[in-house]
Amino acid sequence: MRRGESKAATRGANRSSSSSSWKSRYIGYGLVLGFVLMLLYLMVNAQFSNNPNAYLGPATTSKTESIPATTYQGNQAWQEDGSRGLEEGHREEVASAHTERSTGQRQEKDDESEKQRTEKNSIEEQLGNDRSSNYWEEGRQSEKKDTIEFSEFGGGTDDFNNVANTKPICDTSFGKYDICVLDGDTRAQGGAGAGAAAVTLVSPRAAPREWKIKPYSRKYLDGLKPVTVRSVPNPEDAPPCTTRLNVPAMVIELGGLTGNYWHDFTDVLVPLFIGARRFGGEVQLLVVNLLPFWVDKYRRIFSQISRHDIVDLEKDDDRGVVRCYPHVVVGYGSRKEFTIDPSLDDTGGGYTMVNFTEFLRQSYSLPRDRPIKLGTNHGARPRMMILERTNSRKLMNLPEVAAAARAAGFEVTVAGGRPTSTYDEFAREVNSYDVMVGVHGAGLTNCVFLPTGAVLLQIVPYGRLESIAQTDFGEPARDMGLRYIEYDIAADESSLMDVFGKDHPMIKDPVAVHLSGWGNVAEWYLGKQDVRVNIERFRPFLTQALEHLQ
């Protein structure tokens, strides 16, 4: 018995020892885990102590907008050959700029990829009288809002002790154009060479920086003159003021493709309206590459944009003038071609293309806000303007088209050649029509003077050009409040059928022609094609135009 008791005691002691060992292990694990958690807590606490804005809410998602950007050589319906000399001067420049992937654009794309942005720019070049379209995609990462309140126009922060968090005065993230907003003591100094003209913000709030900005709506074009934009903390680091004007200023360039009728509006007048209209005329324009004859042509528009003298910024250097303002914007542009998308308007003006056409009617004192309304004007016939082209994309049976329109009930006028009236008078003439008809081309730009609710009928040449036609005029027309109709030319209505025959790829496979490169598209579909409208096929489109005026 004693021996058995001894064994039992031994087993009990072993069990007690084993239990004690497991308890020790659990206690050890708990201490280690507690130590690790304490370290993690201290690390996170230290991180947030150093950066109180490390997390301010859920991250914003990136928003990508497809921005069709169009660049071409075009002629007015009434001045189709007048700008050819200027176009020839730009042709090399445009050819370079409209390469499908230019060097500058590749660099911009590389830069954007670092910021999780993607830009796509399929740039197409017109080698004849007009140009085709570029297609841009702009992905812009939304900025996190922090606790700093920025001024209305940007350009700094009210936190004088936190220069590191100052808002940059220049936004160069968009592939098409740059914008700089200098809010405060800003000094503009002229200069004729590239980068010689300079705009300097004096502010202890802004970290010292410098940019080279091309103040034009298509910064990727060659031949533009950059302006130096800089911020400095001390007044002695900037040129002393020789004159002060207590209104904002805008620095713009009139180079690039200015002088081409479609680009006049797309590249200059529409972007200028977006950028300057909010100032209500109290803004001074400082212009690089000033073209006095061009400004004079659109003098009514410029007089509504600004009540102040336009400054030739390149000549200011000769006079030793340094102009000082409380607020300066350098650069301008529009996110979409020949139209305005208020959701993409960085100025906060909220303007639309309808506002722009109302502005034009005000500038030119145009009398008609609305077209004729059939049924209320007994015996009245709606007026139709048919635009005549004399180079490529001619209407080979224009008399038959006009006769069909008259038979449908329109009073028809064919507009072509050079005007005998001034541009102001021509704008009033266009405003008197209810319907505008024309083959795709720069002459359709005149639709800006039509009354809201009028009809634009675009005839699109053969060759899969529908997307270009939509970008250039279809979408803008709708944004203007016009009723838009599109008539697409069939292969048997194109003069190219006589040139190549139905089995040639130019006729049989336009997609393959596009894929082969822009040269063939520009040369043939836009540069060497005329159209003969099938009148029977065209009649329903005339009826549709009448129905829009009911």
C-alpha atoms as one frame of an Amber mdcrd trajectory, in Angstrom:
protein
   0.000   0.000   0.000   2.702   2.470   0.840   4.322   1.837  -2.507   1.085
   2.587  -4.350   0.554   5.719  -2.336   4.028   6.841  -3.289   3.243   6.402
  -7.023  -0.016   8.277  -6.641   1.729  11.123  -4.892   4.332  11.244  -7.630
   1.641  11.409 -10.357  -0.122  14.203  -8.473   3.099  16.148  -8.186   3.734
  15.751 -11.924   0.253  16.979 -12.766   0.728  19.973 -10.478   4.090  20.748
 -12.074   2.631  20.458 -15.603  -0.243  22.802 -14.761   2.144  25.316 -13.283
   4.303  25.193 -16.436   1.328  25.939 -18.762   0.234  28.829 -16.569   3.719
  30.272 -16.743   3.688  30.015 -20.519   0.278  31.774 -20.807   1.491  34.553
 -18.584   4.612  34.933 -20.747   2.596  35.073 -23.965   0.298  37.661 -22.460
   3.200  39.848 -21.415   4.765  39.673 -24.898   1.430  40.483 -26.589   0.836
  43.366 -24.239   4.304  44.729 -24.941   3.736  44.552 -28.735   0.381  46.320
 -28.463   1.948  49.012 -26.318   4.659  49.595 -28.963   2.059  49.837 -31.730
   0.047  52.330 -29.697   3.101  54.492 -29.076   4.096  54.442 -32.780   0.606
  55.427 -34.013   0.293  58.094 -31.342   3.658  59.560 -32.334   2.661  59.569
 -36.033  -0.548  61.503 -35.425   1.208  63.880 -33.063   3.647  64.835 -35.846
   0.938  65.062 -38.559  -2.479  66.071 -37.235  -3.869  66.109 -40.778  -2.717
  62.593 -41.571  -6.334  61.507 -41.925  -9.195  63.885 -42.539 -11.841  61.534
 -43.834 -12.318  58.970 -46.582 -10.066  59.413 -49.609 -11.655  61.060 -52.602
 -11.919  59.041 -55.772 -10.256  60.191 -58.953 -12.557  61.544 -61.602 -11.712
  61.046 -65.273 -13.345  63.090 -67.984 -12.933  62.454 -71.691 -11.928  65.767
 -73.168 -12.050  65.842 -76.941  -9.534  68.460 -78.022  -9.756  69.588 -81.609
  -7.115  71.321 -83.646  -7.380  71.945 -87.364  -6.931  74.316 -90.217 -10.320
  75.808 -91.120 -11.778  78.618 -93.228 -14.831  80.769 -92.732 -17.691  80.181
 -95.111 -17.418  83.807 -96.156 -13.620  84.050 -95.891 -12.540  80.570 -96.866
  -9.340  81.561 -98.600  -8.523  84.682 -96.617  -6.483  82.963 -93.928  -4.646
  80.481 -96.108  -1.414  82.443 -95.836  -1.595  82.273 -92.075  -2.505  78.591
 -92.216   0.499  77.859 -94.401   2.663  79.594 -91.838   1.259  77.321 -89.145
   1.314  74.091 -91.106   4.701  72.866 -89.925   3.804  73.830 -86.386   0.468
  72.062 -86.549   1.960  68.970 -88.127   4.383  68.741 -85.233   1.738  69.425
 -82.626  -0.688  66.939 -84.100   1.576  63.922 -84.140  -0.280  61.151 -82.367
   2.187  61.159 -79.477   4.449  64.215 -79.354   7.534  64.299 -77.190   6.031
  66.889 -74.885   2.862  64.898 -74.505   4.788  61.725 -73.735   6.622  63.584
 -71.007   3.333  64.937 -69.637   1.903  61.438 -69.662   4.902  60.124 -67.744
   4.468  62.906 -65.205   0.786  62.191 -64.846   1.322  58.458 -64.333   3.298
  59.266 -61.210   0.184  60.995 -59.858  -2.184  58.176 -60.848  -3.496  60.153
 -63.795  -3.807  58.990 -67.383  -3.962  61.252 -70.347  -4.728  60.105 -73.814
  -4.126  62.381 -76.716  -4.818  61.109 -80.171  -3.916  64.286 -82.013  -4.988
  64.534 -85.591  -3.866  67.018 -88.171  -5.749  68.581 -91.071  -3.537  69.038
 -94.118  -6.182  70.718 -96.263  -8.383  73.653 -95.373  -9.738  72.401 -92.060
  -8.534  70.243 -89.255  -9.830  67.150 -87.599 -10.100  66.324 -83.936  -7.819
  65.520 -81.064  -9.125  63.333 -78.339  -7.944  64.046 -74.846  -8.676  62.179
 -71.716  -7.973  64.099 -68.570  -7.914  62.310 -65.252  -7.531  64.702 -62.425
  -7.010  63.496 -58.880  -9.315  65.379 -56.530  -7.425  67.152 -53.779  -8.056
  66.342 -50.127  -9.498  69.268 -48.273  -7.559  70.287 -45.238  -8.166  72.743
 -42.470  -6.608  75.679 -44.358  -9.034  78.159 -45.899  -7.852  79.500 -49.271
  -8.734  82.878 -50.693 -11.398  83.137 -53.376  -8.936  82.933 -56.241  -6.295
  80.712 -54.608  -2.596  81.544 -54.598  -1.795  81.143 -50.918  -2.975  80.417
 -47.412  -3.829  82.607 -44.464  -1.601  80.478 -42.257   1.599  82.566 -42.354
   3.442  80.024 -40.217   2.693  77.061 -42.451   4.349  77.852 -45.787   4.748
  74.136 -46.538   0.983  73.793 -46.884   0.570  76.820 -49.184  -1.572  76.137
 -52.233   0.561  76.158 -55.426  -0.147  79.200 -57.546   0.281  77.263 -60.827
  -1.667  74.184 -61.891   0.223  72.399 -64.682  -1.480  69.021 -64.248  -3.779
  69.300 -67.261  -2.256  68.282 -70.579  -3.915  70.978 -72.668  -3.239  74.244
 -70.855  -1.815  75.686 -67.613  -3.374  78.138 -65.166  -1.599  80.267 -62.554
  -3.527  82.328 -59.994  -1.542  84.962 -58.108  -3.544  86.555 -55.322  -1.896
  89.497 -53.566   0.954  91.880 -54.442   1.580  90.812 -58.057   3.967  92.529
 -60.471   4.016  92.087 -64.252   7.146  92.990 -66.200   7.289  92.896 -69.994
   9.798  91.257 -72.290   9.938  90.144 -75.916  12.009  86.970 -75.667  10.843
  83.536 -74.559  10.367  83.702 -70.812  11.406  87.357 -70.711   7.986  88.563
 -69.628   7.547  87.745 -65.948   4.782  87.836 -63.358   5.903  87.819 -59.716
   3.862  87.296 -56.568   5.345  88.889 -53.430   4.061  87.042 -50.385   5.579
  85.507 -47.239   2.835  82.904 -47.524   4.110  81.402 -50.783   7.239  79.278
 -50.951   9.795  80.575 -53.506   9.098  78.815 -56.820   9.284  79.454 -60.547
   7.385  78.164 -63.577   7.571  78.686 -67.344   3.971  79.014 -68.520   2.679
  79.225 -72.084  -0.444  81.363 -71.580  -2.330  79.818 -74.489  -5.118  77.249
 -74.548  -2.964  74.594 -76.303   0.383  74.593 -74.533   1.679  71.618 -76.540
   2.018  73.720 -79.725   5.462  74.823 -80.803   6.305  78.479 -81.327   4.533
  79.792 -78.231   6.302  82.265 -75.933   6.422  81.173 -72.289   6.023  83.659
 -69.468   8.026  83.279 -66.259   5.798  83.009 -63.194   7.435  83.122 -59.779
   6.688  83.628 -56.105   9.079  85.384 -53.720   8.791  86.168 -49.988  10.281
  89.680 -49.940   9.448  92.861 -51.931  13.136  93.454 -52.689  13.168  90.169
 -54.614  10.716  91.598 -57.183  10.929  94.573 -59.562   9.525  97.802 -58.063
   6.113  98.951 -59.292   5.936 101.846 -61.726   2.142 101.780 -62.030  -0.710
 100.254 -60.046  -4.246  99.340 -61.077  -6.666  98.133 -58.438  -8.377  95.565
 -60.679  -7.430  91.983 -61.619  -5.362  91.226 -64.723  -5.145  88.278 -67.112
  -2.022  87.269 -69.052  -2.905  85.562 -72.340  -1.247  84.759 -75.661  -2.705
  85.272 -79.132  -0.208  83.049 -80.947  -0.751  79.390 -81.743  -3.590  78.898
 -84.198  -5.163  82.303 -83.689  -6.352  83.669 -87.034  -8.134  80.478 -88.023
 -11.862  81.148 -87.650 -12.784  78.008 -85.683  -9.723  78.384 -83.460 -10.502
  82.058 -82.870 -13.515  80.921 -80.886 -12.334  77.555 -79.587  -8.853  78.617
 -78.485  -9.351  82.266 -77.519 -12.847  83.757 -77.314 -14.606  80.948 -75.445
 -11.716  80.425 -72.950 -11.424  84.196 -72.481 -15.141  84.365 -71.674 -14.730
  81.571 -69.114 -11.741  83.196 -67.443 -12.650  86.893 -67.557 -16.432  87.262
 -67.637 -16.712  86.838 -63.857 -14.852  90.149 -63.394 -17.682  92.084 -65.055
 -15.359  94.104 -67.277 -13.069  95.149 -64.409 -10.016  93.260 -65.627  -6.999
  94.286 -67.703  -5.656  92.005 -70.423  -1.865  91.668 -70.689  -1.192  90.066
 -74.059   1.815  88.175 -75.392   2.055  88.182 -79.193  -0.598  90.877 -79.523
  -2.268  90.956 -82.968  -3.874  94.424 -83.292  -5.759  93.618 -86.523  -7.202
  90.480 -84.946  -8.264  92.261 -81.752  -9.855  94.958 -83.911 -11.910  92.335
 -85.757 -13.414  91.174 -82.467 -13.322  94.597 -80.794 -16.956  94.360 -79.689
 -16.200  91.173 -77.752 -13.042  92.576 -76.184 -14.841  95.773 -75.176 -17.363
  93.683 -73.252 -14.648  91.539 -71.643 -12.608  94.514 -70.377 -13.221  98.232
 -69.895  -9.471  98.842 -69.689  -6.796  99.244 -72.347  -5.250  96.053 -73.693
  -1.534  95.941 -72.848   1.144  94.650 -75.227   3.212  92.927 -72.551   6.187
  92.388 -74.847   6.623  96.131 -75.432   6.477  97.028 -71.741  10.139  96.094
 -71.391  11.148  98.887 -73.755   9.287 101.395 -71.596  10.621 100.020 -68.314
   7.084  99.539 -67.010   6.283  97.234 -64.093   2.519  96.879 -63.639   1.156
  95.919 -60.221  -2.217  94.356 -59.467  -3.992  92.781 -56.491  -4.793  89.623
 -58.496  -3.432  88.124 -61.728  -4.412  85.030 -63.732  -1.836  83.657 -66.167
  -3.145  81.348 -68.898  -6.588  80.290 -70.055  -8.362  77.394 -71.707 -11.516
  75.324 -72.007 -11.787  71.681 -71.000 -13.954  70.888 -74.026 -13.739  72.035
 -77.634 -15.899  74.960 -78.797 -18.120  74.638 -75.756 -18.257  75.053 -71.984
 -18.859  72.388 -69.379 -19.660  74.260 -66.144 -18.824  71.159 -64.091 -15.233
  71.455 -65.362 -14.978  75.228 -64.972 -12.259  75.869 -62.398 -13.147  79.582
 -62.110 -16.417  78.863 -60.353 -18.307  81.132 -62.751 -20.720  78.360 -63.683
 -21.127  79.695 -67.214 -22.618  77.643 -70.055 -22.428  77.891 -73.833 -25.905
  79.433 -73.798 -24.459  82.215 -71.631 -21.690  82.670 -74.202 -24.102  83.051
 -77.131 -26.204  85.479 -75.062 -23.000  87.418 -74.415 -22.317  87.562 -78.178
 -25.820  88.819 -78.895 -25.282  91.526 -76.312 -21.837  92.409 -77.725 -23.119
  92.754 -81.296 -26.594  94.067 -80.386 -28.219  91.144 -82.197 -32.016  91.437
 -82.161 -33.213  87.817 -82.230 -33.129  85.591 -79.163 -35.464  82.966 -80.624
 -36.130  81.622 -84.161 -39.434  81.804 -85.966 -42.226  79.703 -84.487 -44.304
  78.158 -87.260 -48.040  78.299 -86.749 -47.963  81.663 -85.013 -46.558  83.704
 -87.923 -49.115  83.113 -90.670 -47.594  83.084 -94.115 -44.031  83.521 -92.821
 -41.380  81.180 -94.140 -38.396  80.143 -92.005 -35.074  81.463 -93.303 -32.264
  79.028 -94.173 -28.598  79.869 -94.757 -26.663  77.307 -96.820 -22.911  77.715
 -96.454 -20.990  77.347 -99.709 -17.452  76.005 -99.729 -15.134  76.692-102.655
 -12.235  74.356-101.895 -12.584  70.877-100.402 -15.909  69.395 -99.305 -17.933
  71.366-101.816 -21.622  70.659-102.364 -21.451  69.561-106.007 -25.229  69.836
-106.422 -25.764  72.958-104.340 -28.534  74.361-106.644 -30.526  71.129-106.248
 -30.119  71.203-102.457 -31.306  74.828-102.349 -34.275  74.011-104.608 -35.288
  71.086-102.361 -35.123  73.366 -99.311 -37.331  75.956-101.016 -39.799  73.262
-101.996 -39.914  72.123 -98.366 -40.986  75.631 -97.310 -37.797  77.559 -96.558
 -36.635  80.945 -97.723 -33.082  80.053 -98.808 -29.909  82.127 -99.043 -26.555
  80.723-100.180 -23.641  82.365 -98.355 -20.235  82.132 -99.969 -17.160  84.073
-101.028 -15.964  87.162 -99.222 -18.462  89.421 -97.474 -19.158  92.906 -98.726
 -20.211  93.900 -95.205 -18.232  94.264 -91.997 -17.916  91.417 -89.528 -20.388
  93.160 -87.216 -22.953  93.345 -90.021 -22.318  89.737 -90.962 -23.047  88.628
 -87.381 -26.402  90.438 -87.596 -27.153  88.728 -90.906 -26.507  85.251 -89.469
 -28.744  86.082 -86.506 -31.636  86.670 -88.928 -31.738  82.992 -89.979 -33.619
  80.117 -88.397 -31.641  77.245 -89.962 -27.989  76.894 -90.983 -26.884  74.105
 -93.348 -23.332  73.260 -94.349 -20.754  70.568 -94.945 -18.420  69.972 -91.996
 -15.963  72.860 -91.844 -15.022  76.056 -90.054 -17.880  78.015 -91.630 -20.272
  76.264 -89.253 -18.601  78.267 -86.454 -21.022  81.051 -87.437 -23.762  79.121
 -85.636 -22.780  81.092 -82.493 -24.839  83.998 -83.860 -28.007  81.979 -84.474
 -30.876  82.595 -82.040 -31.293  80.010 -79.281 -33.579  77.240 -80.542 -32.538
  77.607 -84.180 -31.463  74.570 -86.222 -27.965  73.526 -87.309 -27.863  70.828
 -90.021 -24.331  69.486 -90.507 -23.504  67.414 -93.598 -20.719  64.993 -92.643
 -18.405  63.772 -95.455 -17.760  60.097 -96.056 -14.957  58.347 -94.144 -16.075
  57.654 -90.571 -15.891  61.307 -89.587 -18.992  61.235 -87.386 -17.146  61.437
 -84.072 -15.114  64.417 -85.309 -18.288  66.140 -86.484 -19.934  65.556 -83.113
 -16.942  66.928 -81.193 -16.502  69.999 -83.361 -20.107  71.064 -83.855 -22.676
  68.499 -82.696 -22.047  68.734 -78.958 -21.340  72.492 -79.022 -24.567  73.150
 -80.966 -26.645  71.302 -78.382 -24.831  73.145 -75.594 -25.754  76.437 -77.309
 -29.406  75.455 -77.182 -29.599  74.804 -80.924 -31.527  71.919 -82.472 -28.902
  69.730 -84.116 -29.394  67.477 -87.154 -26.690  65.404 -88.828 -26.719  64.054
 -92.381 -23.973  61.494 -93.043 -22.771  61.164 -96.613 -22.946  57.637 -98.057
 -20.180  56.204-100.234 -22.128  56.755-103.462 -22.586  60.446-102.557 -18.828
  61.016-102.286 -16.518  62.121-105.084 -14.016  59.562-103.754 -16.130  56.795
-105.285 -15.243  58.143-108.735 -11.565  58.350-107.789 -11.049  54.938-106.149
 -14.016  52.700-106.979 -16.159  50.748-104.527 -13.580  48.001-103.860 -10.725
  50.289-102.780  -9.982  50.416 -99.018 -10.597  54.184 -99.080 -14.244  53.340
 -99.810 -14.585  49.778 -98.531 -12.711  50.077 -95.233 -12.480  53.615 -93.786
 -11.539  52.172 -90.382  -8.368  50.695 -91.879  -7.591  54.074 -93.441  -7.857
  55.742 -90.024  -5.609  53.094 -88.513  -3.020  53.648 -91.234  -2.351  57.159
 -89.957  -3.891  60.574 -89.995  -2.217  61.596 -93.258  -4.589  59.689 -95.538
  -7.642  60.767 -93.543  -6.668  64.431 -93.754  -5.560  64.300 -97.355  -8.558
  62.451 -98.809 -11.579  62.445 -96.504 -11.137  66.112 -95.600  -8.783  67.585
 -98.173  -9.832  66.041-101.499 -13.453  65.037-101.070 -16.579  66.738-102.403
 -20.135  65.568-101.869 -23.250  65.183-103.997 -26.257  64.947-101.699 -28.954
  62.403-102.618 -31.959  64.749-102.679 -34.554  62.044-101.997 -32.564  60.808
 -99.011 -32.064  64.394 -97.854 -35.745  65.487 -97.906 -36.688  63.914 -94.516
 -33.908  65.920 -92.879 -35.409  69.139 -94.256 -38.770  68.064 -92.865 -37.148
  67.400 -89.501 -35.710  70.918 -89.513 -39.195  72.328 -90.087 -40.603  70.230
 -87.257 -38.039  71.719 -84.868 -39.513  75.140 -85.608 -43.106  74.166 -84.824
